[in-house]
């Protein structure tokens, strides 16, 4: 993403124009007031700018990344304590995602977004309930027939690569230590 | 990793959507830290959130919205690095990072309270929508029964419920009083137990009964 690599202000503004109003609508739907939603949306956009270098387009679509930032901000706003996040998988120098992976992730995510948009009302409602209400459902993937399988294998691939990179890193560090001890 | 009773989609989807009680968020973050398949499933649910956001309707923004964002950015130092401590792996830690951050250390650093039969616990701050604790149970001792539904994530050692064995990374609902969880021999079984009821866990009455029954 241009924002991450070069801190490009124009790229940032176009992302703001595209996503700011949508992030705000998402926040309104989850129950925030107009003022709180505007304030929280601005926070989300600031976080996007400041965290842009951490975004990995090979692992998630920009909409997904923004969704997670918005969700976390909203929860932090409501709770006093920071929302617990899973242990971060990548560490040390991260390999740049291959362009093919980035394209594939973007394409799969676009297909998923299209499919969600084209769902019959009842099924779309089921998903929206899970995301905008307090309800949770496990039947979503089974009942909606969304192309979640491709997204799943894409993410699986990205995580396997990270694991592999981590393990080689550890092996490398261990053998280096071994060499030092031997010498 | 050998998770045989993985965290369910229901909790993961709730975590992705952001609609869970805080203690369940903690349990989910810990379970995902220990289970790559759960990490994948969480990624799928978050992608679904992204898909909804991408096709979300447009809300009118305040007229000076973008300028407001620029002002906020201008007043902040650039965030070029994340806290390096967060990236250092601790492969030997018993507690996953979300729990270490919440409690301020790994299992050995904590102040455990003894609760009979060699069992120990560290209570988590109770909030309106739920509470939980970290439990350490010696081999052969039952996991204390509770009055409400509880969900446990095993972090060290293991326990058995009937013929089923639960080890590190496994998640199980503790709701059937007739099928009690019994810790395996070996190092104390450590698990995170959370519930959304209002009673502290485990209740004193139950503890007393456990002790009498076990005695």
Interface residues (C-beta under 8 A of the other chain):
Chain A: X13 X16 X19 X20 X21 X22 X23 X24 X25 X26 X28 X30 X37 X38 X41 X42 X43 X45 X46 X49 X50 X51 X53 X54 X59 X60 X61 X63 X64 X65 X66 X67 X68 X70 X71 X72 X74 X75 X79 X81 X83 X84 X85 X86 X87 X88 X89 X90 X91 X92 X109 X112 X113 X115 X116 X117 X127 X128 X130 X131 X133 X134 X135 X136 X137 X138 X140 X141 X146 X148 X151 X152 X155 X156 X159 X160 X163 X166
Chain B: X8 X9 X10 X11 X13 X14 X16 X17 X18 X19 X20 X22 X25 X26 X29 X30 X32 X33 X36 X39 X40 X41 X42 X43 X44 X46 X47 X48 X49 X50 X51 X52 X53 X54 X55 X56 X57 X58 X59 X60 X61 X62 X65 X66 X68 X69 X72 X73 X76 X78 X79 X80 X82 X86 X87 X88 X89 X96 X97 X98 X101 X102 X127
